[in-house]
């Protein structure tokens, strides 16, 4: 059973609508809109593919947009692979992602721009 973590993705204030259109909206947030998983993958193959391409084994759940902050949960790890792909489409923007595990007291943070991740706090 996965442990769900909370993610906060800060969208560029002057690009919220464009980014939301590209990712297929916020509610529900579906990583397949950016990186579609091949339909023939099931079970462990599907989980392995999602981990390799999205950075997490399952799709986002409990997504909510408030202003330019998109909050959602993922299984076990943040969706850094997915966010790198999003950032490649918008190289003029910097995306910040914060995440935390319910059983740990601190937030982790990274900045992603043009497909490159820079860790600020954490991993």
Z-matrix of the N, CA and C atoms (Angstrom, degrees):
N
C 1 1.456
C 2 1.530 1 108.96
N 3 1.320 2 117.32 1 127.53
C 4 1.466 3 119.20 2 -178.11
C 5 1.524 4 112.49 3 -72.24
N 6 1.310 5 114.57 4 156.49
C 7 1.457 6 122.28 5 170.94
C 8 1.522 7 105.84 6 -98.42
N 9 1.315 8 116.92 7 124.19
C 10 1.461 9 119.36 8 -178.72
C 11 1.518 10 110.25 9 -86.56
N 12 1.316 11 114.47 10 136.61
C 13 1.455 12 120.65 11 177.72
C 14 1.523 13 108.50 12 -113.66
N 15 1.309 14 115.64 13 153.50
C 16 1.457 15 121.41 14 178.60
C 17 1.522 16 109.05 15 -96.45
N 18 1.331 17 115.87 16 131.48
C 19 1.463 18 123.60 17 179.81
C 20 1.523 19 108.96 18 -117.32
N 21 1.322 20 116.57 19 140.56
C 22 1.470 21 122.06 20 171.02
C 23 1.518 22 107.30 21 -123.77
N 24 1.314 23 115.72 22 115.80
C 25 1.459 24 121.87 23 179.51
C 26 1.521 25 108.06 24 -106.03
N 27 1.325 26 115.77 25 122.81
C 28 1.459 27 121.05 26 -179.75
C 29 1.526 28 108.33 27 -93.11
N 30 1.319 29 115.59 28 113.35
C 31 1.459 30 121.44 29 179.21
C 32 1.525 31 108.98 30 -84.85
N 33 1.336 32 117.46 31 148.87
C 34 1.467 33 119.32 32 178.23
C 35 1.525 34 109.70 33 -63.67
N 36 1.314 35 116.62 34 129.58
C 37 1.474 36 120.71 35 -175.75
C 38 1.521 37 112.68 36 -56.35
N 39 1.323 38 116.88 37 -37.52
C 40 1.463 39 119.14 38 -178.52
C 41 1.529 40 112.73 39 -88.94
N 42 1.337 41 117.37 40 7.48
C 43 1.456 42 120.14 41 -179.61
C 44 1.517 43 114.18 42 -135.35
N 45 1.332 44 117.21 43 15.03
C 46 1.467 45 120.48 44 -175.94
C 47 1.525 46 111.22 45 -54.73
N 48 1.318 47 117.39 46 -51.18
C 49 1.471 48 120.46 47 -176.22
C 50 1.524 49 111.73 48 -63.13
N 51 1.327 50 117.14 49 -42.33
C 52 1.473 51 120.49 50 -179.62
C 53 1.522 52 111.33 51 -64.47
N 54 1.326 53 116.40 52 -43.51
C 55 1.463 54 119.92 53 -179.81
C 56 1.527 55 110.03 54 -66.86
N 57 1.326 56 117.56 55 -44.24
C 58 1.467 57 120.10 56 179.06
C 59 1.521 58 111.45 57 -60.36
N 60 1.313 59 116.74 58 -39.63
C 61 1.464 60 119.83 59 177.89
C 62 1.531 61 110.18 60 -62.03
N 63 1.322 62 116.90 61 -42.68
C 64 1.463 63 120.96 62 -179.13
C 65 1.530 64 111.99 63 -66.07
N 66 1.336 65 117.27 64 -41.73
C 67 1.471 66 119.59 65 -177.13
C 68 1.524 67 112.45 66 -83.77
N 69 1.318 68 117.59 67 -0.55
C 70 1.459 69 120.58 68 175.96
C 71 1.512 70 114.20 69 87.05
N 72 1.323 71 117.51 70 18.02
C 73 1.461 72 121.25 71 179.26
C 74 1.512 73 112.09 72 97.27
N 75 1.329 74 114.27 73 174.88
C 76 1.460 75 119.69 74 -175.30
C 77 1.518 76 113.46 75 -106.77
N 78 1.300 77 117.80 76 -28.48
C 79 1.462 78 120.17 77 -173.71
C 80 1.523 79 109.49 78 -132.87
N 81 1.303 80 120.85 79 98.48
C 82 1.465 81 126.18 80 2.44
C 83 1.528 82 111.48 81 -84.14
N 84 1.304 83 115.57 82 152.37
C 85 1.460 84 122.24 83 174.81
C 86 1.526 85 107.14 84 -88.65
N 87 1.329 86 116.25 85 124.82
C 88 1.464 87 121.16 86 -177.25
C 89 1.525 88 108.67 87 -128.04
N 90 1.324 89 117.05 88 111.36
C 91 1.465 90 121.28 89 -178.57
C 92 1.528 91 112.18 90 -61.18
N 93 1.330 92 117.36 91 -21.20
C 94 1.465 93 121.09 92 178.00
C 95 1.524 94 112.60 93 -62.68
N 96 1.325 95 118.17 94 -23.16
C 97 1.463 96 120.67 95 -179.93
C 98 1.525 97 111.14 96 -63.92
N 99 1.325 98 117.40 97 -29.07
C 100 1.465 99 122.17 98 -179.76
C 101 1.521 100 110.89 99 -99.06
N 102 1.312 101 116.50 100 -44.95
C 103 1.466 102 122.55 101 -178.98
C 104 1.529 103 108.82 102 -130.96
N 105 1.332 104 117.78 103 88.17
C 106 1.464 105 119.74 104 -177.81
C 107 1.533 106 112.38 105 -67.01
N 108 1.316 107 115.09 106 129.36
C 109 1.457 108 119.91 107 176.24
C 110 1.527 109 108.53 108 -74.37
N 111 1.326 110 118.19 109 134.90
C 112 1.469 111 119.71 110 176.77
C 113 1.530 112 110.83 111 -55.43
N 114 1.315 113 116.11 112 134.88
C 115 1.469 114 121.62 113 -174.79
C 116 1.527 115 113.75 114 -65.52
N 117 1.318 116 117.08 115 -22.96
C 118 1.461 117 118.94 116 -176.38
C 119 1.528 118 113.37 117 -83.22
N 120 1.320 119 118.02 118 -2.15
C 121 1.463 120 120.95 119 179.65
C 122 1.526 121 110.10 120 -89.89
N 123 1.307 122 115.92 121 130.22
C 124 1.465 123 120.95 122 177.92
C 125 1.521 124 108.97 123 -137.05
N 126 1.316 125 115.62 124 167.52
C 127 1.458 126 121.06 125 174.81
C 128 1.518 127 113.15 126 55.00
N 129 1.331 128 115.61 127 -134.32
C 130 1.465 129 121.24 128 -176.39
C 131 1.526 130 112.17 129 -63.37
N 132 1.338 131 117.48 130 -36.15
C 133 1.477 132 119.58 131 177.64
C 134 1.526 133 110.73 132 -59.96
N 135 1.328 134 116.51 133 -41.96
C 136 1.460 135 120.96 134 178.51
C 137 1.519 136 111.82 135 -65.02
N 138 1.331 137 116.86 136 -43.55
C 139 1.469 138 120.39 137 178.20
C 140 1.526 139 110.64 138 -62.68
N 141 1.333 140 116.47 139 -41.84
C 142 1.466 141 120.07 140 179.12
C 143 1.527 142 111.02 141 -63.13
N 144 1.332 143 116.64 142 -42.39
C 145 1.467 144 120.37 143 179.10
C 146 1.528 145 110.38 144 -62.99
N 147 1.334 146 116.81 145 -47.46
C 148 1.466 147 120.34 146 -179.21
C 149 1.528 148 110.91 147 -61.24
N 150 1.319 149 117.19 148 -41.06
C 151 1.471 150 119.97 149 177.76
C 152 1.522 151 110.88 150 -62.52
N 153 1.323 152 116.76 151 -42.15
C 154 1.467 153 120.88 152 -177.75
C 155 1.526 154 112.33 153 -69.91
N 156 1.332 155 117.73 154 -39.34
C 157 1.459 156 120.28 155 -173.77
C 158 1.521 157 114.15 156 -98.74
N 159 1.317 158 117.40 157 -35.62
C 160 1.464 159 119.94 158 179.85
C 161 1.523 160 111.91 159 -95.21
N 162 1.322 161 116.42 160 -29.27
C 163 1.457 162 120.82 161 -175.65
C 164 1.513 163 112.93 162 95.80
N 165 1.325 164 117.45 163 0.58
C 166 1.460 165 122.75 164 179.26
C 167 1.524 166 108.64 165 -148.35
N 168 1.328 167 117.07 166 151.69
C 169 1.467 168 121.05 167 -173.31
C 170 1.519 169 114.84 168 -75.59
N 171 1.318 170 117.88 169 -19.32
C 172 1.461 171 120.55 170 -176.20
C 173 1.518 172 110.21 171 -132.27
N 174 1.315 173 115.25 172 164.92
C 175 1.451 174 121.46 173 178.08
C 176 1.529 175 110.11 174 -71.58
N 177 1.309 176 116.35 175 166.96
C 178 1.461 177 121.66 176 178.53
C 179 1.524 178 110.56 177 -67.90
N 180 1.317 179 115.37 178 149.08
C 181 1.464 180 121.92 179 173.91
C 182 1.522 181 108.40 180 -133.07
N 183 1.313 182 115.35 181 160.84
C 184 1.469 183 123.45 182 175.84
C 185 1.529 184 112.77 183 52.07
N 186 1.316 185 116.51 184 48.69
C 187 1.466 186 120.87 185 -179.77
C 188 1.523 187 110.70 186 -81.16
N 189 1.325 188 114.86 187 142.79
C 190 1.456 189 120.96 188 179.19
C 191 1.525 190 108.63 189 -150.78
N 192 1.314 191 115.79 190 133.40
C 193 1.461 192 121.52 191 178.39
C 194 1.520 193 109.15 192 -106.27
N 195 1.332 194 115.51 193 127.19
C 196 1.465 195 121.34 194 174.93
C 197 1.522 196 106.64 195 -131.00
N 198 1.325 197 116.26 196 106.60
C 199 1.461 198 120.17 197 -175.97
C 200 1.515 199 109.62 198 66.53
N 201 1.323 200 116.35 199 -119.26
C 202 1.466 201 119.66 200 178.35
C 203 1.533 202 111.96 201 -106.91
N 204 1.331 203 117.46 202 14.35
C 205 1.465 204 121.08 203 -178.84
C 206 1.527 205 109.45 204 -109.09
N 207 1.322 206 115.17 205 119.63
C 208 1.455 207 122.41 206 178.12
C 209 1.526 208 107.55 207 -102.33
N 210 1.328 209 116.18 208 114.05
C 211 1.460 210 122.10 209 179.91
C 212 1.522 211 108.29 210 -105.86
N 213 1.327 212 116.62 211 135.48
C 214 1.460 213 121.09 212 179.91
C 215 1.521 214 108.88 213 -159.18
N 216 1.317 215 115.63 214 168.51
C 217 1.456 216 120.50 215 177.96
C 218 1.522 217 109.99 216 -115.63
N 219 1.339 218 114.36 217 149.29
C 220 1.460 219 121.64 218 175.42
C 221 1.525 220 108.95 219 -135.16
N 222 1.316 221 115.17 220 163.32
C 223 1.460 222 121.34 221 -179.27
C 224 1.525 223 110.53 222 -84.88
N 225 1.307 224 116.21 223 117.42
C 226 1.465 225 125.37 224 169.31
C 227 1.528 226 117.00 225 70.94
N 228 1.320 227 118.89 226 -41.22
C 229 1.463 228 121.24 227 -174.66
C 230 1.529 229 110.55 228 -141.38
N 231 1.330 230 117.32 229 158.06
C 232 1.468 231 119.80 230 177.04
C 233 1.531 232 110.44 231 -73.59
N 234 1.322 233 117.82 232 156.48
C 235 1.466 234 121.69 233 -176.60
C 236 1.532 235 112.68 234 -85.38
N 237 1.318 236 116.68 235 61.00
C 238 1.464 237 119.49 236 -174.45
C 239 1.523 238 112.99 237 -67.41
N 240 1.320 239 118.29 238 -34.80
C 241 1.465 240 120.11 239 177.15
C 242 1.517 241 111.18 240 -61.76
N 243 1.315 242 116.22 241 -44.17
C 244 1.463 243 121.86 242 177.95
C 245 1.529 244 110.51 243 -63.74
N 246 1.329 245 117.00 244 -45.34
C 247 1.462 246 120.59 245 -178.59
C 248 1.528 247 111.51 246 -65.46
N 249 1.325 248 117.77 247 -34.60
C 250 1.467 249 119.82 248 176.11
C 251 1.524 250 110.26 249 -61.40
N 252 1.330 251 116.97 250 -41.31
C 253 1.466 252 120.48 251 178.08
C 254 1.524 253 111.34 252 -64.66
N 255 1.318 254 116.87 253 -42.84
C 256 1.470 255 120.50 254 177.57
C 257 1.526 256 109.32 255 -59.35
N 258 1.319 257 116.81 256 -46.20
C 259 1.468 258 120.36 257 -176.39
C 260 1.529 259 112.37 258 -66.69
N 261 1.320 260 118.06 259 -27.76
C 262 1.472 261 120.57 260 176.97
C 263 1.525 262 111.17 261 -65.92
N 264 1.321 263 116.79 262 -30.43
C 265 1.462 264 120.79 263 179.39
C 266 1.526 265 112.11 264 -77.33
N 267 1.318 266 116.28 265 -18.06
C 268 1.465 267 121.93 266 -178.07
C 269 1.531 268 109.51 267 -132.04
N 270 1.333 269 117.44 268 64.72
C 271 1.472 270 119.66 269 -175.01
C 272 1.528 271 113.75 270 -64.44
N 273 1.314 272 116.91 271 -15.81
C 274 1.467 273 120.26 272 178.96
C 275 1.529 274 111.78 273 -77.58
N 276 1.323 275 117.13 274 -11.43
C 277 1.464 276 121.00 275 -176.70
C 278 1.524 277 111.64 276 -110.27
N 279 1.311 278 113.52 277 153.37
C 280 1.453 279 122.00 278 173.38
C 281 1.529 280 107.02 279 -110.63
N 282 1.316 281 116.80 280 130.41
C 283 1.460 282 122.11 281 179.33
C 284 1.522 283 108.55 282 -110.59
N 285 1.305 284 116.25 283 129.94
C 286 1.461 285 121.04 284 175.23
C 287 1.518 286 107.87 285 -106.39
N 288 1.320 287 115.73 286 135.32
C 289 1.461 288 121.39 287 176.64
C 290 1.519 289 108.22 288 -125.74
N 291 1.325 290 115.49 289 123.88
C 292 1.463 291 122.68 290 172.29
C 293 1.518 292 107.09 291 -107.73
N 294 1.325 293 117.36 292 145.94
C 295 1.457 294 119.77 293 173.70
C 296 1.517 295 109.55 294 -150.69
N 297 1.329 296 114.90 295 155.70
C 298 1.452 297 119.32 296 175.69
C 299 1.519 298 110.33 297 -146.91
N 300 1.315 299 113.58 298 152.43
C 301 1.460 300 122.88 299 175.76
C 302 1.522 301 106.62 300 -97.98
N 303 1.319 302 116.71 301 136.25
C 304 1.460 303 120.72 302 -176.67
C 305 1.522 304 113.37 303 -55.51
N 306 1.330 305 117.10 304 -31.95
C 307 1.460 306 119.72 305 -175.69
C 308 1.534 307 113.76 306 -92.74
N 309 1.336 308 117.60 307 4.15
C 310 1.463 309 120.85 308 177.68
C 311 1.527 310 109.21 309 -119.19
N 312 1.318 311 117.72 310 144.02
C 313 1.466 312 120.19 311 -172.32
C 314 1.529 313 115.73 312 -79.63
N 315 1.321 314 119.21 313 -16.10
C 316 1.461 315 117.87 314 -173.76
C 317 1.528 316 113.09 315 -111.14
N 318 1.330 317 113.76 316 158.29
C 319 1.452 318 122.18 317 173.38
C 320 1.521 319 108.36 318 -87.29
N 321 1.314 320 115.00 319 151.00
C 322 1.460 321 121.86 320 171.75
C 323 1.520 322 106.55 321 -111.67
N 324 1.325 323 116.98 322 153.69
C 325 1.459 324 119.07 323 -176.15
C 326 1.521 325 110.80 324 -148.81
N 327 1.328 326 114.27 325 144.17
C 328 1.458 327 120.28 326 172.11
C 329 1.525 328 108.60 327 -143.49
N 330 1.317 329 114.36 328 160.85
C 331 1.454 330 122.51 329 174.65
C 332 1.522 331 106.35 330 -118.85
N 333 1.333 332 116.00 331 134.17
C 334 1.462 333 120.82 332 -178.74
C 335 1.521 334 108.38 333 -123.40
N 336 1.324 335 114.95 334 129.16
C 337 1.468 336 120.41 335 178.39
C 338 1.520 337 108.43 336 -144.77
N 339 1.329 338 115.88 337 127.33
C 340 1.460 339 120.68 338 177.74
C 341 1.516 340 114.07 339 58.13
N 342 1.325 341 117.37 340 30.05
C 343 1.458 342 121.51 341 178.66
C 344 1.515 343 114.87 342 87.55
N 345 1.326 344 117.52 343 2.15
C 346 1.464 345 121.62 344 -179.12
C 347 1.524 346 109.89 345 -108.44
N 348 1.328 347 115.51 346 132.18
C 349 1.463 348 121.82 347 -179.19
C 350 1.521 349 109.62 348 -101.58
N 351 1.323 350 115.34 349 132.07
C 352 1.464 351 121.26 350 172.91
C 353 1.524 352 107.00 351 -121.71
N 354 1.327 353 116.18 352 118.13
C 355 1.461 354 120.40 353 -179.79
C 356 1.522 355 109.57 354 -81.03
N 357 1.319 356 115.21 355 132.20
C 358 1.457 357 121.83 356 179.22
C 359 1.522 358 109.35 357 -99.51
N 360 1.313 359 115.50 358 -45.19
C 361 1.458 360 121.67 359 -178.43
C 362 1.518 361 107.31 360 -143.86
N 363 1.303 362 116.96 361 130.72
C 364 1.456 363 119.16 362 176.72
C 365 1.504 364 112.55 363 110.75
N 366 1.296 365 114.56 364 -144.79
C 367 1.462 366 126.15 365 -169.58
C 368 1.494 367 114.08 366 -32.87
